[in-house]
């Protein structure tokens, strides 16, 4: 069935079909309409879940962690300062190996107050042990949320998953989305079987003091699971493609086979870059796009190109572009551009301009400082 709706309402629909048993909710723009729609589903009896209205985002994540520790599938959503307030508990979910699934609608961090899209909120959480997915369309939002539960809950992974997309550019923009039947989703996504859980029948020790060697082993195991996740993400994306005709992986490559330059970006900028590439190709330019769908784990092995132009909607002050600095030592020539900060529009014309600047060996904070 085809639905035409905003990414936030599509997120709520995907969550409903994934059947979490606990949803923790605290409102923040531009995420609020996700949990509002989920509250409607629960109130109408369309979703059998405990809907917990908490007093902060820190408590929302705490509630999800407690439920997951009891073997219960959960969901929450947030944005910007809400995600920052969760930071302590993001580490908790990661280190406790609890596959919480959360949507983060990317929004700038204040001050000054800005409600438009900016990936600094989620990029600042890249070291918390969560899988990070970035979506470029409402269809990808639906498909990724369902897949994220299966990936995160895999016994080879057992890590929480964050699905990110641009505030207002997708969150409040309606697009057509193909939605499978509930039976098809149930066949794809089985009920949650936790690797461990708190139980009065089988008591375990959890969250106790841990000596340095074993703590280091926990961190090492997280790293191994992140590597395992690369394989599982590809396998689940392949399985989804066979069932529903839309294939996913760690990256999405567009017209890259003979490309002299590859534009690497994420979320809605990657989608816009395809249109720019079509226009550049019509002028004889050999250029392609890599849509970086996963930032954690980072798929370096998928980025085997000589010349990569990175365009990203985030910055690490004192360092520069985050993705750019992660890859620049691994490719022959990398050009980094920070664009779209605070919701500044990045149109196909901007991307064409950035491409021309990179060909001249330039890079920087577009459009202010490019040298």
C-alpha positions as a Python dict, from the first residue, in 0.01 Angstrom:
ca = {
    (1, 'X'): (0, 0, 0),
    (2, 'X'): (121, 352, -79),
    (3, 'X'): (107, 613, 199),
    (4, 'X'): (178, 982, 140),
    (5, 'X'): (290, 1138, 467),
    (6, 'X'): (572, 1311, 654),
    (7, 'X'): (882, 1125, 766),
    (8, 'X'): (775, 1167, 1127),
    (9, 'X'): (438, 999, 1069),
    (10, 'X'): (606, 734, 855),
    (11, 'X'): (848, 672, 1145),
    (12, 'X'): (555, 623, 1381),
    (13, 'X'): (392, 381, 1137),
    (14, 'X'): (713, 178, 1105),
    (15, 'X'): (748, 162, 1484),
    (16, 'X'): (386, 52, 1521),
    (17, 'X'): (448, -233, 1274),
    (18, 'X'): (769, -334, 1460),
    (19, 'X'): (552, -383, 1774),
    (20, 'X'): (763, -248, 2061),
    (21, 'X'): (610, -312, 2402),
    (22, 'X'): (746, 3, 2571),
    (23, 'X'): (758, 355, 2426),
    (24, 'X'): (909, 639, 2629),
    (25, 'X'): (822, 989, 2511),
    (26, 'X'): (926, 1346, 2574),
    (27, 'X'): (846, 1618, 2316),
    (28, 'X'): (1098, 1833, 2132),
    (29, 'X'): (1077, 2007, 1796),
    (30, 'X'): (1097, 1873, 1526),
    (31, 'X'): (1051, 1520, 1662),
    (32, 'X'): (727, 1566, 1859),
    (33, 'X'): (482, 1446, 1594),
    (34, 'X'): (643, 1099, 1603),
    (35, 'X'): (551, 1031, 1966),
    (36, 'X'): (218, 1214, 1929),
    (37, 'X'): (117, 973, 1651),
    (38, 'X'): (239, 674, 1856),
    (39, 'X'): (31, 796, 2151),
    (40, 'X'): (-273, 796, 1921),
    (41, 'X'): (-200, 438, 1812),
    (42, 'X'): (-179, 324, 2176),
    (43, 'X'): (-489, 519, 2282),
    (44, 'X'): (-695, 370, 1997),
    (45, 'X'): (-578, 17, 2077),
    (46, 'X'): (-392, -14, 1746),
    (47, 'X'): (-60, -70, 1926),
    (48, 'X'): (-29, -289, 2235),
    (49, 'X'): (244, -99, 2420),
    (50, 'X'): (310, 77, 2749),
    (51, 'X'): (337, 450, 2664),
    (52, 'X'): (547, 624, 2931),
    (53, 'X'): (532, 1005, 2949),
    (54, 'X'): (857, 1098, 3120),
    (55, 'X'): (988, 1428, 3257),
    (56, 'X'): (1300, 1451, 3037),
    (57, 'X'): (1491, 1282, 2755),
    (58, 'X'): (1738, 1144, 3011),
    (59, 'X'): (1446, 962, 3172),
    (60, 'X'): (1313, 849, 2833),
    (61, 'X'): (1636, 665, 2760),
    (62, 'X'): (1650, 533, 3117),
    (63, 'X'): (1301, 384, 3079),
    (64, 'X'): (1399, 217, 2752),
    (65, 'X'): (1715, 75, 2908),
    (66, 'X'): (1522, -68, 3204),
    (67, 'X'): (1262, -229, 2977),
    (68, 'X'): (1522, -371, 2738),
    (69, 'X'): (1708, -517, 3036),
    (70, 'X'): (1390, -711, 3113),
    (71, 'X'): (1380, -847, 2758),
    (72, 'X'): (1127, -599, 2615),
    (73, 'X'): (1147, -433, 2269),
    (74, 'X'): (1140, -51, 2306),
    (75, 'X'): (1136, 276, 2115),
    (76, 'X'): (1191, 644, 2175),
    (77, 'X'): (1259, 952, 1964),
    (78, 'X'): (1434, 1281, 2020),
    (79, 'X'): (1630, 1566, 1865),
    (80, 'X'): (1906, 1819, 1934),
    (81, 'X'): (1926, 1916, 2303),
    (82, 'X'): (1708, 1619, 2391),
    (83, 'X'): (1970, 1385, 2248),
    (84, 'X'): (2244, 1575, 2432),
    (85, 'X'): (2054, 1533, 2761),
    (86, 'X'): (2048, 1155, 2695),
    (87, 'X'): (2425, 1137, 2650),
    (88, 'X'): (2508, 957, 2977),
    (89, 'X'): (2240, 695, 2915),
    (90, 'X'): (2344, 643, 2552),
    (91, 'X'): (2669, 503, 2691),
    (92, 'X'): (2468, 289, 2932),
    (93, 'X'): (2262, 136, 2651),
    (94, 'X'): (2573, 70, 2443),
    (95, 'X'): (2786, -82, 2718),
    (96, 'X'): (2498, -293, 2851),
    (97, 'X'): (2448, -425, 2494),
    (98, 'X'): (2078, -332, 2487),
    (99, 'X'): (1930, -301, 2134),
    (100, 'X'): (1718, 9, 2195),
    (101, 'X'): (1597, 163, 1867),
    (102, 'X'): (1561, 543, 1858),
    (103, 'X'): (1488, 804, 1592),
    (104, 'X'): (1686, 1127, 1613),
    (105, 'X'): (1552, 1404, 1392),
    (106, 'X'): (1864, 1609, 1322),
    (107, 'X'): (1844, 1968, 1449),
    (108, 'X'): (2101, 2236, 1529),
    (109, 'X'): (2231, 2280, 1883),
    (110, 'X'): (2199, 2619, 2055),
    (111, 'X'): (2268, 2887, 2138),
    (112, 'X'): (2146, 3069, 1937),
    (113, 'X'): (1825, 2878, 1913),
    (114, 'X'): (1775, 2713, 1578),
    (115, 'X'): (1521, 2442, 1497),
    (116, 'X'): (1651, 2356, 1149),
    (117, 'X'): (1855, 2061, 1035),
    (118, 'X'): (2214, 2009, 1143),
    (119, 'X'): (2390, 1680, 1218),
    (120, 'X'): (2605, 1803, 1506),
    (121, 'X'): (2359, 1657, 1758),
    (122, 'X'): (2400, 1295, 1639),
    (123, 'X'): (2763, 1331, 1532),
    (124, 'X'): (2846, 1428, 1891),
    (125, 'X'): (2719, 1081, 1998),
    (126, 'X'): (2928, 881, 1750),
    (127, 'X'): (3148, 725, 2023),
    (128, 'X'): (2869, 597, 2249),
    (129, 'X'): (2852, 250, 2095),
    (130, 'X'): (2532, 303, 1894),
    (131, 'X'): (2476, 202, 1534),
    (132, 'X'): (2415, 524, 1338),
    (133, 'X'): (2195, 520, 1025),
    (134, 'X'): (2127, 828, 809),
    (135, 'X'): (1822, 836, 578),
    (136, 'X'): (1774, 1037, 259),
    (137, 'X'): (1400, 982, 193),
    (138, 'X'): (1079, 892, 375),
    (139, 'X'): (1087, 546, 212),
    (140, 'X'): (1435, 491, 351),
    (141, 'X'): (1314, 604, 694),
    (142, 'X'): (1041, 336, 699),
    (143, 'X'): (1264, 60, 564),
    (144, 'X'): (1557, 147, 794),
    (145, 'X'): (1354, 150, 1115),
    (146, 'X'): (1224, -202, 1055),
    (147, 'X'): (1569, -326, 952),
    (148, 'X'): (1732, -151, 1250),
    (149, 'X'): (1538, -369, 1496),
    (150, 'X'): (1653, -685, 1320),
    (151, 'X'): (2016, -567, 1300),
    (152, 'X'): (2038, -435, 1656),
    (153, 'X'): (1872, -747, 1802),
    (154, 'X'): (2098, -988, 1611),
    (155, 'X'): (2296, -1205, 1854),
    (156, 'X'): (2607, -1108, 1653),
    (157, 'X'): (2545, -738, 1722),
    (158, 'X'): (2332, -659, 2031),
    (159, 'X'): (2392, -284, 2012),
    (160, 'X'): (2144, 7, 2019),
    (161, 'X'): (2053, 177, 1690),
    (162, 'X'): (1991, 543, 1609),
    (163, 'X'): (1807, 636, 1287),
    (164, 'X'): (1876, 996, 1183),
    (165, 'X'): (1717, 1222, 923),
    (166, 'X'): (1697, 1594, 853),
    (167, 'X'): (1458, 1808, 1055),
    (168, 'X'): (1181, 1965, 845),
    (169, 'X'): (1352, 1869, 515),
    (170, 'X'): (1213, 1519, 576),
    (171, 'X'): (1042, 1528, 917),
    (172, 'X'): (762, 1759, 801),
    (173, 'X'): (766, 1689, 426),
    (174, 'X'): (519, 1443, 273),
    (175, 'X'): (643, 1184, 23),
    (176, 'X'): (492, 860, -114),
    (177, 'X'): (607, 551, 76),
    (178, 'X'): (536, 186, -6),
    (179, 'X'): (435, 5, 313),
    (180, 'X'): (422, -378, 327),
    (181, 'X'): (142, -560, 506),
    (182, 'X'): (167, -634, 879),
    (183, 'X'): (203, -1005, 799),
    (184, 'X'): (499, -933, 571),
    (185, 'X'): (665, -725, 844),
    (186, 'X'): (595, -998, 1102),
    (187, 'X'): (755, -1257, 872),
    (188, 'X'): (1062, -1035, 831),
    (189, 'X'): (1097, -920, 1193),
    (190, 'X'): (1043, -1196, 1452),
    (191, 'X'): (968, -1121, 1819),
    (192, 'X'): (1263, -997, 2025),
    (193, 'X'): (1475, -1272, 2184),
    (194, 'X'): (1721, -1100, 2421),
    (195, 'X'): (2074, -1233, 2469),
    (196, 'X'): (2029, -1174, 2840),
    (197, 'X'): (1762, -1026, 3071),
    (198, 'X'): (1690, -950, 3434),
    (199, 'X'): (1463, -1219, 3575),
    (200, 'X'): (1355, -1327, 3923),
    (201, 'X'): (1362, -1689, 3801),
    (202, 'X'): (1724, -1670, 3684),
    (203, 'X'): (1899, -1392, 3884),
    (204, 'X'): (2214, -1233, 3737),
    (205, 'X'): (2451, -955, 3841),
    (206, 'X'): (2416, -644, 3626),
    (207, 'X'): (2575, -299, 3638),
    (208, 'X'): (2811, -391, 3921),
    (209, 'X'): (3172, -276, 3966),
    (210, 'X'): (3402, -426, 3705),
    (211, 'X'): (3781, -463, 3717),
    (212, 'X'): (4005, -301, 3451),
    (213, 'X'): (4078, -619, 3250),
    (214, 'X'): (3713, -714, 3218),
    (215, 'X'): (3611, -353, 3145),
    (216, 'X'): (3863, -346, 2861),
    (217, 'X'): (3720, -676, 2737),
    (218, 'X'): (3370, -522, 2732),
    (219, 'X'): (3499, -238, 2515),
    (220, 'X'): (3684, -483, 2290),
    (221, 'X'): (3366, -690, 2248),
    (222, 'X'): (3177, -375, 2144),
    (223, 'X'): (3434, -313, 1872),
    (224, 'X'): (3400, -672, 1748),
    (225, 'X'): (3021, -635, 1743),
    (226, 'X'): (3050, -313, 1540),
    (227, 'X'): (3255, -507, 1285),
    (228, 'X'): (2996, -789, 1294),
    (229, 'X'): (2728, -528, 1233),
    (230, 'X'): (2878, -448, 891),
    (231, 'X'): (2805, -803, 775),
    (232, 'X'): (2463, -812, 939),
    (233, 'X'): (2360, -475, 790),
    (234, 'X'): (2448, -602, 442),
    (235, 'X'): (2268, -934, 499),
    (236, 'X'): (1952, -772, 636),
    (237, 'X'): (1954, -514, 354),
    (238, 'X'): (1983, -797, 100),
    (239, 'X'): (1700, -990, 264),
    (240, 'X'): (1481, -677, 262),
    (241, 'X'): (1559, -627, -107),
    (242, 'X'): (1458, -982, -198),
    (243, 'X'): (1126, -943, -15),
    (244, 'X'): (1034, -587, -104),
    (245, 'X'): (1252, -487, -403),
    (246, 'X'): (1454, -216, -229),
    (247, 'X'): (1813, -319, -148),
    (248, 'X'): (2022, -152, 122),
    (249, 'X'): (2379, -172, 246),
    (250, 'X'): (2639, 26, 435),
    (251, 'X'): (2653, 274, 147),
    (252, 'X'): (2449, 350, -164),
    (253, 'X'): (2659, 409, -477),
    (254, 'X'): (2522, 613, -768),
    (255, 'X'): (2700, 633, -1105),
    (256, 'X'): (3038, 557, -944),
    (257, 'X'): (3170, 287, -1180),
    (258, 'X'): (3371, 518, -1409),
    (259, 'X'): (3376, 826, -1186),
    (260, 'X'): (3692, 1038, -1162),
    (261, 'X'): (3542, 1212, -856),
    (262, 'X'): (3294, 1075, -601),
    (263, 'X'): (3079, 1303, -386),
    (264, 'X'): (3040, 1150, -38),
    (265, 'X'): (2752, 1275, 171),
    (266, 'X'): (2470, 1170, 402),
    (267, 'X'): (2094, 1207, 446),
    (268, 'X'): (1913, 1464, 229),
    (269, 'X'): (2232, 1617, 85),
    (270, 'X'): (2316, 1277, -65),
    (271, 'X'): (1975, 1269, -232),
    (272, 'X'): (2022, 1620, -373),
    (273, 'X'): (2370, 1523, -494),
    (274, 'X'): (2222, 1261, -730),
    (275, 'X'): (2040, 1535, -919),
    (276, 'X'): (2357, 1744, -932),
    (277, 'X'): (2549, 1443, -1064),
    (278, 'X'): (2292, 1386, -1341),
    (279, 'X'): (2338, 1748, -1451),
    (280, 'X'): (2718, 1725, -1434),
    (281, 'X'): (2713, 1397, -1629),
    (282, 'X'): (2510, 1566, -1904),
    (283, 'X'): (2803, 1809, -1935),
    (284, 'X'): (3054, 1524, -1971),
    (285, 'X'): (3182, 1521, -1612),
    (286, 'X'): (3267, 1177, -1473),
    (287, 'X'): (3132, 1210, -1120),
    (288, 'X'): (2928, 986, -888),
    (289, 'X'): (2769, 987, -542),
    (290, 'X'): (2821, 768, -237),
    (291, 'X'): (2540, 798, 15),
    (292, 'X'): (2697, 711, 351),
    (293, 'X'): (2403, 526, 514),
    (294, 'X'): (2598, 415, 820),
    (295, 'X'): (2842, 634, 1010),
    (296, 'X'): (2887, 379, 1289),
    (297, 'X'): (3008, 130, 1195),
    (298, 'X'): (3220, 333, 952),
    (299, 'X'): (3249, 138, 623),
    (300, 'X'): (3599, 242, 517),
    (301, 'X'): (3623, -67, 296),
    (302, 'X'): (3340, 71, 78),
    (303, 'X'): (3524, 398, 9),
    (304, 'X'): (3796, 276, -231),
    (305, 'X'): (3800, 581, -456),
    (306, 'X'): (4099, 798, -550),
    (307, 'X'): (3919, 1135, -533),
    (308, 'X'): (3641, 1192, -279),
    (309, 'X'): (3458, 1518, -218),
    (310, 'X'): (3299, 1511, 129),
    (311, 'X'): (3002, 1739, 192),
    (312, 'X'): (2873, 1726, 550),
    (313, 'X'): (2622, 1913, 765),
    (314, 'X'): (2838, 1900, 1082),
    (315, 'X'): (3163, 2040, 1216),
    (316, 'X'): (3411, 1961, 1491),
    (317, 'X'): (3545, 2306, 1588),
    (318, 'X'): (3922, 2297, 1586),
    (319, 'X'): (3929, 1995, 1355),
    (320, 'X'): (3683, 2060, 1071),
    (321, 'X'): (3456, 1815, 894),
    (322, 'X'): (3411, 1496, 1099),
    (323, 'X'): (3363, 1245, 817),
    (324, 'X'): (3626, 1421, 607),
    (325, 'X'): (3888, 1389, 881),
    (326, 'X'): (3796, 1025, 939),
    (327, 'X'): (3862, 928, 576),
    (328, 'X'): (4125, 1170, 446),
    (329, 'X'): (4421, 953, 543),
    (330, 'X'): (4267, 652, 368),
    (331, 'X'): (4213, 792, 17),
    (332, 'X'): (4454, 944, -235),
    (333, 'X'): (4280, 1283, -259),
    (334, 'X'): (4002, 1401, -28),
    (335, 'X'): (3834, 1742, -34),
    (336, 'X'): (3625, 1849, 265),
    (337, 'X'): (3331, 2090, 258),
    (338, 'X'): (3111, 2185, 552),
    (339, 'X'): (2774, 2296, 416),
    (340, 'X'): (2417, 2329, 537),
    (341, 'X'): (2498, 2408, 901),
    (342, 'X'): (2196, 2534, 1095),
    (343, 'X'): (1959, 2433, 815),
    (344, 'X'): (2117, 2640, 537),
    (345, 'X'): (1984, 2511, 207),
    (346, 'X'): (2224, 2298, 2),
    (347, 'X'): (2079, 2285, -348),
    (348, 'X'): (2202, 2096, -652),
    (349, 'X'): (2353, 2425, -772),
    (350, 'X'): (2558, 2448, -451),
    (351, 'X'): (2676, 2090, -500),
    (352, 'X'): (2776, 2162, -861),
    (353, 'X'): (2967, 2468, -735),
    (354, 'X'): (3139, 2260, -465),
    (355, 'X'): (3239, 2005, -730),
    (356, 'X'): (3399, 2278, -942),
    (357, 'X'): (3584, 2414, -636),
    (358, 'X'): (3717, 2068, -549),
    (359, 'X'): (3845, 2020, -904),
    (360, 'X'): (4055, 2332, -843),
    (361, 'X'): (4193, 2177, -526),
    (362, 'X'): (3988, 2393, -290),
    (363, 'X'): (3791, 2298, 23),
    (364, 'X'): (3650, 2458, 338),
    (365, 'X'): (3341, 2601, 509),
    (366, 'X'): (3101, 2663, 221),
    (367, 'X'): (3014, 2932, 122),
    (368, 'X'): (3212, 3147, 372),
    (369, 'X'): (3571, 3024, 363),
    (370, 'X'): (3686, 2810, 72),
    (371, 'X'): (4053, 2810, -16),
}
